[in-house]
Every structure is written in structure tokens, then in C-alpha cells.
Amino acid sequence: QVRLVESGGGLVQPGGSLTLSCVASGIIVVRNIMGWYRQAPGKGREFVASMTSGDRINYADSVKGRFTISRDNAKNTEYLQMNSLKAEDTAVYYCYIRGLIQTYWGQGTQVTVSS
């Protein structure tokens, strides 16, 4: 019933920008904690950013000043704007929404930063 569909990943040169989108259905984004994790090859899933229903935002130290998390309540969509991208940002990015009894995950979208 709950579905999170991600888009916006791709190949970008170092210093470039991408914006990821996560469209939710079956759950209201603004009523729940939501955010993003990422997983690089051979590594565990790493926290990137989160946002509460009260608009409290947290970022991983590695992305502070470069990434911005946001949501569009009318579109029931969460976003991750990524600027000044580095090779170390290469990973599969997963959006999530924390419901009352479980966490829902997007399918993942690949971001590759390379020259």
C-alpha cells in the first residue's frame, strides 16, 4: 500500500549538482519523519539527512553545507538537493519515511560522481 518512488540520480562531474525526488503514496510525508540514507559499494548504509514534521533538520557532517533536504506537502514529495558533489558522494541513495510502526524505503537511485 505504501510506496516511495525515487528519481533524479545519474552521472555528474565533481563540483556538479543533482536533485533527488521521492514521491510517496499511501502515507502522508508531512506527518512523519522522513529523510535519506546512502550506500556506497562495499559499505554499510549511511545516514545523510532527516526532517521531522516540525521541520527539525539534521545532516551528516560529510554533507553539511552542500546538501539540502526539503519537502513539498502538496505533492507529497521529499527532495534532496546535492551541490558541490564529490567522488565520495557516489552511492545508491534511498529515501525513507518513518511511520508509526515501521519504516518505508524507496527503491534507491544511483548517484555517480566522476570525471
N, C-alpha and C positions, 0 to 999 in steps of 0.2 A: 504493500500500500504506500509506504514512504519511499520516495525515490529522489536521489540527488544526481543531477546530470551536469558534468563538468565540461568546459570548453575553454579554448584560448591558449593552450600550450603550443609549443613549436620550437624552432631553431632560431636563436638570436645571437648576435655577436656580443662579446664583452662590452659593457657600458650601455647596452641597449635596454629596451623596456618591453614588458608584456603585461597584459591584464587577464587574469583568470576569472571565469564566471562559474557559478554553481547555482543552477535553478532547482528549487525544491518543490515537490508536490507531496501532498498527504501530511504535511507538517508546516506550521507557521514559523518562519525563520525568526521573526522579531520577538517571539515569545520564549525563545530558547537561547542558551549559549551556543555559539557557532564559531567556526574557525577553520584553520588549515594546518595540516601536517605535510611533511615531505619525506621521501625515502630515496636516498642515493644508492647506486649499485654497491652491494656488499655491506650496506649499513642498515641499522635499525631505523624505524620511523621516528622522525624528529619534529618536535613542536615548532611551528612557525609563528602563528598569530591566533588570537581569540578575541571575541567580542560578546559581552553579555547583553541581556535585554535592557539593562540600564546604561548601555553604551560604555561600559568599562572595557578598555582595550589593553591587551598585553602582547608584546612582541618578543621573540627570541633575540638575544643580544646580537646574533650574527646578521639580523636583517633590520634592526632599528635604524631609522633614518633613510632607509631605501624602499621598504615595503609599506603599503597602506592597506588595511582591511576596512571594508565597508559593506553596507547592505542597502538594498532598495526594497522597502517594505511593500510597495505597490506591486512590484514584480516578483516578490518572494524569492529574491536572489541575493547571494553573497558574492563579494568580489575580493580579489587580491591583486592590487596594482604593484608591480615589481619594476623598480627603476635601478639604474646603475648595476646591472646584472653582472655577476662574476661567474667564472667557471665552477666555483664551489657551490653555486646555486643549482647546478644540474641535478635533477631528481625528478621522480614522479610526485606530483603534488595532489593531495587528497583533501577535499573539503569534508567537514563533518558538522553535524548538529546533535547536541546532547538533549535528547528527550527525557521524559520523566523516568523511564525505566531502562532505556538503552540508548546507545549512540549510533547514529546512522552515518554512513560513509558514502562519498561519491566513488565513481569507478576509477578515478585517477586520470591525470593528464600529464604527459611528458613535457618537461622543460629542459632544453639542451642549450647551454651557453658555450659557444665555441667559435673561434675564428678560422 
